[in-house]
């Protein structure tokens, strides 16, 4: 099962949010649901504080597909920019990952609808230093498999629970001396099922 992205920076009615929330609430246990509710209420700097206290997963432990929840992005202008970026290929449903070796893996993004999915924007995954906090993270690197602006996006993940990962995207120059130009994009991933086989594109 795959869940649609939840836009946390709008204020929809309860009838509009129930369908989205039902997806992850049906998949997660009560404790994880409480964690999601808590994270949805936090500001961006608070999410970074939570992320700082977490540890990265092992490459071998991230072999699944995940639904996505976009967390607080700050002000309305930033929210609009992030929303457009994440929907450039259609509605963003989530990500999938599979290990290749003990130290490296690969992944992909899922766009569209649960009934008509598009697998796009592949990535390499590995453990490396975090762009956001001290220590290491599970890194999502788009540079070798894509062209264009997506190569400015670097994702990273740390473990919230057995079924959830807290993510921090950084959009901007990779060069450390230009890190002040990067934009941090918090998001959450929750396990929805197995990842696709390596030769599958749909």
C-alpha positions, 0 to 999 in steps of 0.5 A: 500500500502507498500513501499520498503525501500530506501537505502540513502547511495548509489548513484543510478541513477534517474531511480533507485530511481524513483520507490522507491520515487514514493511510499511515494510521492504518499502517502504523502502530499506536506509538508511531502514530503518536510520533507522527502527530508530534512531528507534524506539530513541530517547527523546522528548527525543532525537527532538526533537534529531534533529528540530531538525537537519532542515528542512521540505519544500516544499509541492509535494514532499509529494504522497503518502500515508504510513504511520505509525509512532508513536514513543516517547511517554515513560511508560506513562500518556502512552503510554496517553493517546496510544494512545487519542487516535490510535485514537478513529476506529479504527486509525490507518493514516497520512496523505495530502497534496496541494498546492493552491498553492505555499504551501498544501496540504491533507491527511487521515488514514486509519483502519481497515484496508488493506481497509476504509479511512476518510478522516477528519480533514482538515487545512490544510497550510502552512509556519510556525514550529515549536511544538517547535524553532526554525525553520519546519516543514510544519504540519498545521492541523485548526482550520478543517475540524473541531470538538472536541478535534482542533482542539487538535492541531497537527502538523508535519513535517520531512524525514528522506529522500525517502520519510520525514518526522519528525513532531511533534504538539503537543496543547494550547493554540495560544496561545504563552503556554500552550505549557507545557501542550502535549504533544509526540507524535513520529511518523514517516511513510513514503511508501506511494503517491499521495494521493487525488484532491481529491474522493475520500472513500474 
